[in-house]
Amino acid sequence: MAATLLVVVVFQAFVGGVYPVGSSSMAPTLRPGDHVLVLYDTSVPERGEVVVVQGVGPDPLVKRVVALPNEELAITSGGDLLVDRAYLPLDPRALPQVLILDTDRTGFDPHFSWPGAEGGADSMEVVLDGQAEDPRDPEAVLVLKNGVHDGYLEASGQVRFGQCAVGDARVSVHLNFLGKQGRAVLRLSDQGDIFEVELDWQGGSPSAGSLRRVTIKGDQQEFHESEAFEWAMPEGALCLTLANFDNRVALLIDSQQVAHFEYSKTSRQQVDAGAPRFSIGVSGAPLRVGRLRIWRDLHYTSRGRFAVDHAVRLEPDELFLLGDNSDHSTDSREYGSVKIERMIGRAAWIIWPPSRFGRVSGPGEGLGDGCQH
């Protein structure tokens, strides 16, 4: 017993300690009631690491590092981060994406509507009948009803809806083509931009596809960036992933990138912005839609003044810290940058409660393409 107690004392003195999480400012990464093992370390962290600091408030704070010494940081009106006046690179990403919907856990209803589709309210999949002449016909497509928001998916499978719309998103979906020939169109929108995937398939031969950006003004469509590709008709379902992050659009089929492009947001100033955030349409043959998941970017609301009213240039010994649950976090937007010397260490593991046991997500973790089960 004495030896065990000695080990605990030595560990807490020199290696790490356990800190309780008292607020939802880092949800869903960390939630109230979590107890986090923090490893003592005051070296300069990587962007995206979750750290514990002291001396900012009455209690130690747990936040994520978003800007490093000597960098300039600004938060855009759309909730994105500009580091040294540029968006952070998509791959590898320094900041995690947040899962907000998984139909294997929630079902398709009440999150989607699908006129002309088979399947009940609790169905884990739906079948679009393909009877429409145009796969873009709004009366014959599967449509996301609640948009992309700054909420998250609870461990229970319940969606916790956020208050703010989030532009950057990633969708993965399993598609099973039930006829020999047809056309499917998937659309992911962000304000006035529509990122459209068109798949033309014909069994037994290479199939054609395209990824493009479309803007709509009144009754007129304008086509901008576009990239064509070929894809092979699978024997079963394929997994398609469409991502729009920081002015870069990428399309993957069965984990292989088949198309991508970068674009400018300036076209949004004069276009309609009322398109559904995500939709799937089909013509010519039925299409079975299976597991569908949506992730959103970390979104930073314009509260506080540091990096919001004006860009902030960090000193050689400073960090800028933000909470993942931006709308419910008091962080460097209010109290400014934090000296590295205030760091206690890195948040490494959630050790309590047992149902939450696991590593604290850091840079580049848990990204994948959405096709892994």
N, C-alpha and C positions, 0 to 999 in steps of 0.2 A: 504493500500500500504506500509506504513511504517513498519507494523508488518510483512508482507511478506518479505520485504527487510531484516529485522532483522533476521528472520529465516534463510534466505539464507546465511547471513554473519556468523551466529553462526555455521551453518552446515559446511561451507567451512573452518572455523577456527578450528573446533574440531572433525568433523565426517569424511568428505571426500571432494574430489574435482573432477573436470572433466578435463581429459587430452586428447588432440588430438593425434591420431596415424599418424605419418608422413612418415612411410616407410612400406615396405612389409615384414619386417624381421620376423613378427609373423603370416604371412598368412599361412593357411586360417583362423586361429583362430581370428586374428585381421587384418584389412585391412586398407590401407591408406584412410583417411577421416573419419574413425570411431572415435567417441568421447566416452571415457571410464570413467565410474564412479569408482573412486579409493577410497576405505575405508582406512583411516589412521590406520596403525597397524605395529609396529616394532618388534613384537614377532617373534620367529623362525617359518618360514612357513613350510608347508608340502611339500614333493617332488611333483612336478607337478603343484603347484600353480603358477599363473601368477602374478608377482609383478612389481611395479614401483620403480626404484632406481634413485638417483641423485648423482652428483659428479663424474660420470665416463666420461661423455662428456658434451658438452655445454647445452644440454637439457635432461630432465628426460628420461630414457629408460624403455621400457616395455619388459620383458623377462620372461622365464619360469624357475623355480627352478628345477635343475636336480640332484644336490648333496648338502648334508647338512653338518653342522659342524662336524669335525673330520673324515669325510669319505675320502676314496681314490677314485679318478675318473680317468678313462682312456677311450678314444674313439678309437674303433677298426677300422681297415682298411675297414670293411664292414659297418661302420656308426652306430654301436651299442654302448651302454654305458656299461662299467663295473664298478660297484660300489663295492669297497672292493674286487676286482678281481672276481666278480660274476655278471652274468646277472641279471637284475631286474626281480622279479617274474611276471609271466603272469597274475595271478589272486589273488588279485585285481591289476590291472595295475595302476602304478603311472602316466603314460604319455598317452595321448589320441592317438587313431589311426585316420588316415586321409582318408576320402572317396575320391577315385579318379575316380570311375565309377559307374553309376547307369543306367541300361538300361531302366528303367521306365522314365528317363529324357533324355537319349541320343539315345535310340534305340540300336539295336545290330550292325548296320553298321554305321560308318566305323571301329569300334573297334574289330569286330570279322569276321572271315571267316567261312563258313560252307558248303562245297561241299556236294551236294546231299540233302540239306535241303530245306524245303518250307519256304516261308516268304519273304517279300520285304525288301528293304533297310531301310525303316522306321519302320519296325515291332517291336512291343514290346515283341514278342515271336517268336521262331522258332521251327520247328519240324524236328528232325533228323529221317530219314526213317528207320534206323535199318537194312538195307539190307546187310551191310558188315558182313563178317564172323568173323572178329576180331574187337572188339570195340576200339582197339588201332590203327587201320589202319589210318595213317595220311591223307589219301585221303578221309576219311568219318567221320571226327570229327569236332566239333565246336572248333575253336582255337582263343585265344586272340592274336591279332596281334601286339599291341604296347608295350607289357610288363608292368611291374610294375615300376613306376618311382616316383621321388620326387616332383610330381606336385599335383594338387588337383582339385576337381570338383567345378566349379563356381556356384553361386546361380542361374544363368541363365540356368544351365544345360550343359554349355560348359566345356570341359575338358581342363584345363591348364596344358600342358605337362611340366614335369621337365627334367633336363639334366642328372640326375644321376639315375642309376638303383638301386632299393631297393629290398633287399632279403626277409625280413619278410613281410608277407601279410596274409590277411584273405578274403575268398570268401564265399558269401552266394548266393544260387540259388534255384529257385522253379522248381521242376521236376514233370511232370505228365506222368505216365507210361500208354501207350495207348494199350498195348497188355497184354495177360494173362501171358506171359513168356518171359524173355529176360535177357540181361546182360548189365549193364552200367559201364563205367570206367571214373572216373574223376581224373585228374592229375594236381597237383600244384607243380611247380619246383622251386628250389632255387640253382643256380649255378649247381653243379654236382649231386644234390639230387633231386629225384622225389618222391613226396608223393602221393601215389595212393590209391584211394578208388574204390573198386569193389563191385557192388551191383548185386546180382543174385535174380531175383524175379519170383514168381509163384503165380498167383492170388489164394486167398483162403487159403493160408498156410503160416507159418512163412518163411521169406526169409533170406538168408545168405549174409553176407558181410565181408569185410576185409579192414583194413587200414595198409599200409606198406610203407617202404622206399626202393626205388629202385635206384641203380646206373648203368650207362651204360658205358661200355668201348669197343669201336669198335662195334662188333656185339653181344657182350656178356652182359647179364643182371645179376646183382648180387642183391639178396634180403637180406635185413638186418632186422631191427625191423619190427614186424608184430603183429597185434592183430585182432582176429576174433570177430564178433558180429552177433546178429540177429536183424531184424527189421520187423515191421508189414507193409504190403502193405496198403497204405491209400486209401480211396474212391476217393479222389481228388488228388491235388498236395501235395507233401511234401517239406519242406524247409531243405536243406542240407547246413551246414556251415563247412568249412575246414579252419583251421588256422595253420600257421607256424610262431611262434614267439620265438626268443631267445632259439633255440634248443629244442623246445617243440611243438609237433604236436597234435592237438585235432580235433575230428570230432563230430559234433552235428547233430541230425536229429530231426526236430520239437522241437528245444530248449533243447533236452535231450542229454547229452554227452554219446556217445556209445563206443568210443575208443579214446585212447591217448597213446603217448609214448614220451620219451626224447631220444636224439641221439647226436652223436659227429660229428663235422664238419671235422674231420681229413681225412675222405674218399674222400674229394673233391680234394685232391692233384693229384690224378691219374685217374680222370674220365672225360668223355666228358660232356660239359656243354651247348649243343646246343638245348636242349628240349624247346618247347614253355612254357611260364610261366604258362598258364592254358589251359586245353582242356577238352572236354566232348565227349565221344564216346559211341555208343550203337549198339548192335546186337540182332537179334531175334524178335524185335518189335519196333514200332516207340516210340519216346520219345519227349514230348513237354517241351521245356526249356523256363521258364518264367523269372521273374525279377531276374537279376544277378547284384550283387554289389561287389566291390572290395575295401578293405581298405589296407593302407600300414602303416608301422611303422614310427614314427618320425625317420628321417635319418640325421646323422650329418656328413657333409663333413670334410675332413682333412685340413681345413684352419687354420691359426694361429699356435700356438705352445703349449699353455697350454692344458694338457691332451691329446694332439695329438702326440707330439714328445716323451713325457714321462708322466707317471701317476702323478697326482697332489694330494697331501695330504692337506686337508683343515684344517685351524686352528679352535679353538672352537667358533670363532665369524665370520665365513666366509660362503658364499654360492657360488655355481657355477651356472651361468645363461647362458642359450642358447636360441636362437630364433627358433621357429618351422620351419620357412622357411630357413633352415640351410645355403643353398648356397648363400643367400642374406642377411645374418645377421652378424653384427659385435657384438661380445659378449665375454664371458669369455675365449673363445679360443684365442682371441687377447689381451684382457686387464687383464686376470687373474681373480681370485676369488674376490668377492665383500664383504666388511664388512656389517654385518647386520645393523649397525647403519646408513647406507646409504639408507635403505629402506624408502620409503614414505608410502607404503601400498600395499594392494591387489587390483588387477583389478577385479571388481565384476560384472559390467553390461556394455554392450554396449547400450548407450542411444540415439545415433544419428549415422547415419540416421535412421528414423523410420523402414525402411525395414530390418535393421540389429538388431533391438532391441532384447535383450536377455542376458542371463547370459554368462559370460566368462567361457569356459570349464576349469574344474580343475581336480584333481585326481579322476580317476575312473568314470568320467561322460561320458554318451553317448556311452558306450561300447556295451552292449547287445550281441546278437549273430547274428544279421542281419536278423532275421525272423520277427521282429516287423515291422508293416507298419507305 
